[in-house]
Amino acid sequence: MLFFARDPKNGVRYAKITIVRGSARSGRTSNWPKSRHCASYRGGSVTFHIQDAFLTNHANISVVIPVYNSQATLRDLVDRLKPVLDAVTNQYEVILVNDGSQDKSWDVICEMAGRHEWLYGIDLMRNYGQHNALLCGIRAARHGIILTMDDDLQHPPEEIPKLLEKLEEGFDVVYGALQTGVHGVWRNLASQLTKWTLQTAMGSTIARRASAFRVFRSQVREAFSNYNNPLVSIDVLLTWGTTRFAAVSVRHEPRRFGQSNYTFGKLVLHALNMMTGFSTAPLQVASFAGFGFVVFSMGVLVWVIGRYLIEGGSVPGFPFLASVIGIFAGVQLFCIGIIGEYLARMYQRTMDRPTFTIRTSTMNQEPVDRANMDCT
């Protein structure tokens, strides 16, 4: 259990509380323990062992959350975020980016924006994708530390202090890595493929522990402030600005409502898009394949000539010739396909399609105006 309390002189204190004996039904603490390190409390039928620590107030924090069909979880998410953010910083904002939801998510966002002066909503014109919505929120963020997380409560807000602590050690980006896999076999397989592709694109081993639960310094976004492309990978863009990455293990909760929008097919497609959109590795593979088959061809030629000189006859049989031609044709088509993918990326850039388009936003409105705005 994680308990938060504010110390007016020393910033923020938080404690890990372990129930040693009994139950927590009747015990109640009246005084905060005097010890800086650990203490025990006995009250009613429960005994607590408390290990606490002091944290100085972090820089102001912007929390960016892409929203897609999450009307059932948004209120709970905000309710759990508030006490955590109150404990770790003096000033914060929560930016909910509605990525073309088909349910009443935007209505819920408008309602909460009218009640909380620190909560803002951005409504996109259509569904652009999770990373595009994240980029929109990241560019709108106004504080020194930016934290991103999912909208389905699988990233527990109570784990945020772990990321902030690690960030204070001098890193620029910190990921909340899942302790265990919670998906099916095919989904986990596709996730591993995506992370391998991400590692190739990022050029960093930290990609194996990357997740949507991340915190980074706002200065990093300056490296991709002019990026304008419909294909977005926040993790790759972050590598444009820094090499100081780290990861900490965090708890991952099961999905309470609905199903994940990332199916096996979508994850594989996302991996292919990242590979051709942010890496030249496929072109290098094509080059190596071409070089390898040149060597293979030279070997076949030496074998044919050697057989003729030694045995006085050529290599018989149509199957051998057809197999060699088929192999070469397949490799050529494969390499042409890779080149075609890169040409398609270039074509998309010439079209100048927007990364996202905003329909409406509450960012520059007072809470009273947000409460009365038209959310249709």
C-alpha positions, 0 to 999 in steps of 0.5 A: 500500500502506498500512502501519501502525505504533504510535509510543509517544510520538507516537501512530500513524504510517502510511505510504503505500509505493510500490514504485519498482523491483523486487518485494517478494519479498525486501526487508525493512525493519529500522528505521523511517525517521527522516524525518517526511515521506518517506524511501526504503529499498532492500533486496534487489531492491526499492526503497520510497518512503515518505511517512508522517505522524503521527496522534494517537490518535482518540477511542474508536471503535464500529464498527457493521455490519449483517449479512445472510447474510454468513457467508462474509465476516465472519471476513475482515472482522474480521481486516482491521478489527483491525490498522486499529483497533489503529493508529488508536485505543487502545480500540474495539468492533465491533458486528455486528447480525444482521438476520434472516440465513438462513445461519449468520451468527449462529453465526459472530458468536457464535464471534468474540464468544467469541474477541474481547473487543472484538466484540459481537453483536446478533441481531434477531427478524426482518429489519427492513432495513439502516437499522433494524439500523444504528439498533439498533447505533448506539444500543448503541454506547458510544464517542465516534466511531461508524463504519458499514460494510457486511458484504460487504468492499466497504468496505475497512477500510484506508480508515477512516483517511481518514474519521477524518482528515477528521472531525478537521477539525471535521466531525460526519459524514464519508462515504466516497464511491465513486470510481467506479460498480461496478454495472450500468446499471439499478442505477446509475440506481436509485442516482442516483434514491435519492441525488436523493431523499435530497438532497431529504429531507436538504436538503443537496448532500452527499447526492449523495456519501452512502454506508453507509461513514460516520463520525460523532460520537456526540453527533449521535445524541441528535437522534434518540434518541426516534425510533421508527418502522419507516421509518428512514433513517440519513442523514436522521436525521443531518441532524436533529443537525448540518449539518457534513457532508463526504465523502472519496473511498475505494476500493470493492472488488468483491463477493466472495461472493453478490449485492447485496440492493438490486435496482433495484425495492428501490432505487426503493421505498426512494426512494419511502419516503424521499420520503414518509416524510421530506419534504413535496416530493410534497405540494408537487408536488401543490400546484404541479400543481393550481395549474398546471392551474387556470391551464390551465383559465383559459386554456381558458375564455378560448379558448372564450369568445374563439372564441365572441365572435369566430367566433360558435360553440363549440369543436366535437368530443368528442375535445377535451372528453374529453382535457381531462377525462382530463387533469384526472382523471389529475392529481386521482388523482395528487394523491389518491395522494400524500395517500394515501401520507402518510395511510398513514405516519400510520396506521403511526405510530398502530400503534406498530410497533417499529423493531427487536426484539432476540432476544438480545445479547452486549453485557453478557456476558463473553467466556467467557460469549459463547463458551458461549452458545446461538446457536440 
